[in-house]
Amino acid sequence: MNVLGLDGFFNGYKMVGFDSISEINLFSQDLKCEKIDKEAGILIREKIQENLYKIYLTCVKVLNKAISFSHFRELMHVASIKGVWDYKGLTLNYVPFILLTFSDQLSNYFPNNKGFIKYKIVFQPDITAYDQLWNTPYLEKNILKVNKNNGEILEIIPIPQDPFKDIEPEYFSRIKVK
């Protein structure tokens, strides 16, 4: 049983029974995209440049923890090297989630006596190509926070239709002005 108390992972159409991601070996998840569109890539680069701060804040919101600007810049660089911006159909909404899957430096404190854990972010197991994110509207889309040491699923995070809505991180709301 994983920390969420789920016996398996429900994706809307089928139940995939697993307690840890190591059973599916997604640590080496290196998804591809079926089609490349260089012209659309120019446009999405412009949109990304215009919305860079929103993308950063969405990453912070998903992690519920600040990340350094240098680490964020590194994730953007990895995406550029992999040619992500030229994926046909890529929309701004998926950029923060794709970026976070490139990070190997994530760690946080998890409640319920889990303590401080290093983790990786991966897409749910039935997403086998990036373009499934934007080409399959019926598919429920999630990312998973997975313990790097034992593959335990620490958290399942739904990918919202509008990830830039309400991008204030949870920890920010805990500040009380007296």
N, C-alpha and C positions, 0 to 999 in steps of 0.2 A: 504494500500500500504506500503510495507516495504522500508527501506532506499535505496535499490538498484533500486527502481522504477519498480520492477517486480510485476505483478498481481498474480503470482503464481510461483511455482518452477518447472522448466522443467528438467526432468532427462534423456531425450533422447528418451523415448518411450511413456511417458504419462505426462500430466500436473496435478500436485497436487496443487489445489488451496488453499493456505493458506497464511496468512500474518504473523502469529506468530506460534512459535513452541508449545506454550501452547495448541493450538488446537489439537495437536497430542500427547501431554504429553510425550515428549522425555527427560525431565529433569532427569527422573529416568532410562534412557537408560542403560541397563545392558545386552549387547549382549553376546551371547554364540557362541560356535563353534560346529559344528556337530560331528567332529571326532578329537581324540587325537592321537598324535604320539610321544611317549617318545623319541625314537631314533632320530627323526628329531629335537626334542626339544633340545637335546644335541648339535647338529650341529648349530642350530640357536643361541643358547646361545654363542657359540664360535664366530659366525659372529657378534653378537651384541657387544661382548666384544672388538673385533677388530675394530669396527666402532662406538664406543660409542660417540666419539667427533662429528662425522658426524651426528649422530642421534640427539645429543644435538643442533647442529647448524641448523638442519632442523626444530626442534621445535621452535627455535628462529626466523627463517625465516617465519614460518607460523604465529606466534604470532606478528611478526614485533616488538618484544620487548624482551629484555633479561629476562631470568628466572634464579633464583638462582640455584646453583649446588645442594643445599640441597633439593629444591623442585623437581628438575629433578630426584635426587636419590630416593625421595619418590614415584614419578610416576613409576619408574623402580621397586620399591618394591611392589607397588600395582599390577603391571602386573605379578610379580612373584607369589604373593599370589593367584591371580586369575587363575594361570596356563596358561597364554597367550602363553608362549614360547613353550608349547607342542601342540599348535593348529596345526593340520595337514595341511601342505601346506603354513603356514605362511612364508612370505618373508620379508626381511629386509626393503623393500620399504614402508610397511604399519606400521612399528613399531612406528615412530614418531607420526603418526595420532592417533593410538590406545592409546598411552601414554597420549596425550593431552586430550582425552575424560575423563580421570580419574581425571583431575584437577578441583578443586572447588575454586581456588584462582586466577583466571584470571581477569584482569581488564586493561583497557586502555582508552585513550582519543579517541573519535570518532568525526570526523568533522561534518559539517552541523548542528552546534548547539546541537549536541547530548551530548557533554561533556564527563565527566569521567564515564565510565559504567563498572559494574561487569558483566562478561559474562561466559558462558559455551560453550564448543565445543562438538557438537554431529555430528553423521553421518547423511546423508540425510535420510528422513523417510522410503524410500523403502529398505534400508539396514537393515535387521532384524537379521542377524547373521554375525559374523566376517568373516567367510569363503566365504561369498558372495564377499568380496573385491578381493580375489585372484582367486576365481573359476568362476567368471562371467565376462569375458573380454569385453563383449558387453555393460555392464552396465557402464554408466557415473557415476563416483564416486566423491562425494564432502563431505566436512565437512562444518558445519554451525557455525558461531559465533552467539550465541543467548543471548540476554539480560536476565539475571537471574531474574530481577524484573517483567518484563512484557511479556517475551517470544518473543519479537520482533527479527526478523532475522536481524542482523547487517551486516553480510558479508557471502557470499557463496564462498568457496575456493575449486577449483578443486584439486583433488589429482593427481599429475602428474605421468607419467610412471616412471620417474627417479627423485625422490624427492631430490637426493643428488647432482644433477647438479645445478650449480649456487646457492649455499646455503648462499651467502652473504645476510644478511638482508637489506631491503630497506633503513632503517635509516642510515646504514653504508655508502651508496653511497652519502648521503647528506653532508658528511664531505668534506670541501674544504680546501686544503692546499694552503696557500698563501706565 
